[in-house]
Amino acid sequence: MKKIAMIGVALCATLSFLLAQTPKKPAGSQSSVTRGKKVYEQYCLTCHQVDGSGVPHLNPPLIKTSFVLGDKGKLIQVILKGMQASEPIDDEYYSNNMPPHNFLKDQEIADVLTYVRRNFGNKASAVTTADVKTARAKN
């Protein structure tokens, strides 16, 4: 019985040691997707809906559209400049204008677009702050 207790103590000590060695994220550190979700909920959800489905003929969906999954630079420009023209998105037209969101910081734009490109059934690459800085410089 003593032998089993000693093994149990040794295992607990080993596990405690290993857990102490595991690097932890700094306090307040969040992933881009987590931060992006917050930006989405604040600025995008009203028009594009909780599930990214949009509103037919008013606000485009963010679900697996070529616009979301395609060129990151073009998508960033929509955030920076808005969308005033009725431009077709996957052969559908949407009439509700999107105002520019150029007041958002580069990190916020990168985060929200990464969130959109990785949610709603989308599987696209992340948008970086460097991508946003490059696009913003073109304005």
SELUMRO-317207 format. One line per field, with one value per residue (C-alpha): residue number from 0; y, z, x negated. Coordinates in steps of 0.05 Angstrom, whole numbers, plus 5000, padded with zeros to 4 digits. Each point is the difference from the previous one (the first is absolute). Layout:
num c(NUM	...)
c2 c(Y	...)
c3 c(Z	...)
c1 c(X	...)
***
This chain:
num c(0	1	2	3	4	5	6	7	8	9	10	11	12	13	14	15	16	17	18	19	20	21	22	23	24	25	26	27	28	29	30	31	32	33	34	35	36	37	38	39	40	41	42	43	44	45	46	47	48	49	50	51	52	53	54	55	56	57	58	59	60	61	62	63	64	65	66	67	68	69	70	71	72	73	74	75	76	77	78	79	80	81	82	83	84	85	86	87	88	89	90	91	92	93	94	95	96	97	98	99	100	101	102	103	104	105	106	107	108	109	110	111	112	113	114	115	116	117	118	119	120	121	122	123	124	125	126	127	128	129	130	131	132	133	134	135	136	137	138)
c2 c(5000	5046	4987	5022	5063	5017	4989	5045	5055	4994	5005	5062	5033	4985	5027	5063	5011	4990	5047	5053	4994	5012	5071	5042	5055	5069	5028	5037	4964	4980	4970	5041	4961	5013	5075	5000	4971	5059	5050	4961	5002	5074	5024	4945	4957	5047	4996	4933	4963	4954	4943	5042	4988	5073	5025	4980	5057	5048	4976	4946	4935	4985	4925	4969	5058	5013	5070	4974	4941	5038	5057	5026	5068	5010	4979	5048	5057	4986	5011	5062	5033	4967	4979	5050	4969	4941	4951	4928	4949	4930	5025	5032	5075	5033	5070	5020	5044	4981	5060	5004	4972	5034	5023	4929	4986	4955	4946	5003	4995	4941	4966	5009	4977	4940	4984	5005	4960	4944	4996	4991	4938	5039	4972	5055	5028	5052	5075	5032	5071	5004	4983	5057	5049	4985	5009	5064	5029	4992	5048)
c3 c(5000	5017	4931	4965	5042	4983	4925	5005	5034	4948	4943	5031	5010	4928	4972	5042	4975	4927	5005	5031	4939	4949	4972	5013	4958	5029	5037	4953	4939	4951	4932	4938	4989	5072	4994	4930	5026	5048	4943	4957	5055	5009	4928	4951	5033	4990	4924	4988	5056	5055	4952	4943	4956	4985	4976	4930	4950	5055	5035	4969	5036	5026	4992	4948	4951	4950	5030	5069	4978	4944	4997	5070	4973	4968	5064	5041	4953	5012	5074	4989	4946	5009	4941	4968	4931	4989	4983	4986	5050	4971	4949	5053	5010	5068	5007	5071	5001	5047	5033	5005	5064	4991	5072	5022	5018	4954	5053	5006	4924	4997	5058	4974	4930	5027	5041	4939	4956	5052	5021	4969	4964	4970	4999	4975	5021	5054	4987	5033	5023	4946	4948	5027	5003	4927	4979	5041	4967	4932	5020)
c1 c(5000	4942	4970	5065	5003	4928	5013	5062	4959	4945	5050	5034	4932	4980	5065	4995	4929	5020	5060	4956	4953	5056	4994	5061	5028	4990	5060	5046	4972	5055	4999	5014	5065	5024	4985	5031	5064	5007	4989	5050	5053	4990	4998	5022	5053	5058	4995	4967	5036	4975	4988	4971	5060	5013	5068	5023	4992	4978	4937	4956	4987	4931	5009	4954	5005	4944	4995	4983	4957	4965	4950	4984	4981	5068	5035	4957	5018	5074	4988	4959	5042	5068	5042	5045	5011	5045	4945	5019	4976	5006	5051	5045	5010	5007	5028	4982	4937	4945	4967	4924	4971	4932	5003	4983	4928	4959	5001	5076	5009	4952	5035	5071	4982	4963	5062	5045	4952	4996	5073	5068	4974	4942	4930	4954	4933	4993	4995	4939	4988	4947	5054	5043	4942	4984	5072	5008	4937	5034	5056)
***
